[in-house]
């Protein structure tokens, strides 16, 4: 029993390694009785190396949490066995077992099953400043469901806590020979990059290479995309500086190569068959003065310019019917590098599109349209030659399915935005109604309404500030409704107690007065005040002041035209 938790199975096969022996055990504390791998470090005369192996693997595994890196369960010193131990999750098979009895894979299958998850695990380790330094088939484990698990960080190097150079070389010498680069320099990270490429070549060639020259020969004989071959060849370059700097860079390069390769395969399978009208070609091609071109020459130049412009990534969208104010699915707009194309279905061939308009547009104009259009990677082969019935049909289906999905997502986003805006509006009016209720209670604090970024908000006013005297030049009018009027900073009004405020039209800065929404109850005039004491800041002379009802509406400044209501409801 290891550490009172892991029961070693005496009949289970023992796995021997250079620095350790791996035993299968049962985790007695696990509810399901899960298996565990107990790694017992071998006793050596150089006890310092054993301790470094233990410290490095445990430090590395504690720093790493990744679905493709083996998980550590426990570690320490076992008094009964008088040995250091590390306990890991149990995985039955390794890539070495698969290579001995299986058939070689091609690159797409290898990258999907092994190469991609292994590159992800290595990139994550390098990002955490951990260098594995012993990538080989025996350290790449395969779970029962085929998941890759990178294991054995015994000679890993944690960059921030690396040992002194002498001790470091002592541990590093245990690396597997074929998977170690030939140079003796200590360039960081590229050792793992080198080993990753060697592993891929060996799996793909069924372990054909025995030395470095054999690696180059095996790589040249493999059938794979030229981009992938170039990346693997750079990984095993004799000059470390010419390799990808680390696994993060390597993973990015491999994923980009896969994307380009996938696009090329898709382009071979899916084609958009095009035709161009005479008017579109003549509008696109400018004939130099003094030069005469036949119609065939104009068409050839126009077709060449179009295919060159849309051969890489393009943006596409359905047309728009401004009369019906709806999407026009009969028209497809294509935004290339410089050209704007409008294409429609060909009535004579259902799998062909006709370019009815082609013109060069400014980059600013194209960029604005691209914002709402669908970005389409080069997965379609745009061609003026008949690609065959199947590729043409697949190309049309891919184009239309992608556009339908894009338009549906865009419309759903628009509906969600409208629901959100409506909810904000309802919230604003709910706050207004709550404020009215509290104000009408006559014993509660009033609330001040103000505009904040297009939303109607309110705030509780301190006691004594919500009646006629505000002390800051702001007044409230109305019978039994202590509503504080809103005004712009800088407006100066008379604030003498007992005087009604002047309308905001008379602000010295000339700012228009904000108005309350129409749904808000208009305050009634305070009839108990003598008319002579009302403020006369308005536009009319004192002798032309209106009657009490009209006077109140103007001085309150809240029931003006609809054009003024936007101040409280938000920008018009």
Secondary structure, DSSP 8 states (H G I E B T S, - for coil): -BTTTEEE-TTS--EE-SSEEEEEEEETTSTT--EEEEEEE---S-HHHHHHHHHHHHHHHHH---TTB--EEEEEEETTTTEEEEEEE---EEHHHHHHHS----HHHHIIIIIHHHHHHHHHHHHTTEE-----GGGEEE-TT--EEE---TT-EEGGG---HHHHHHHHTTS-STTS-S-----SSHHHHHHHHHHHHHHHHTS--SSHHHHHHHHHHS---HHHHHHHHHHT-SSGGGS-SSHHHHHHHHHHHHHHHHHHHHHHH-EEEEEE-HHHHHHH----TT----HHHHHHHHHHHHHHHTSS-EEEEEEEETTTTEEEEEEEEEE-SSEEEEEEE-SS-TTEEEEEEEEE--HHHHHHHHTTSEEE-S-SEEESS---HHHHHHHHHHHHHHHHHHHHHHHHHHHHHHHHHHHHHHHHHHHHHHHHHHHHTSSS--EEEEEETTEEEEEE--TTSSSS--SSS----SSS--------TT------TT-----GGG-TT--------TTS------TTS-GGGS---SSS-GGG---HHHHHHHHHT-S--GGGTHHHH---
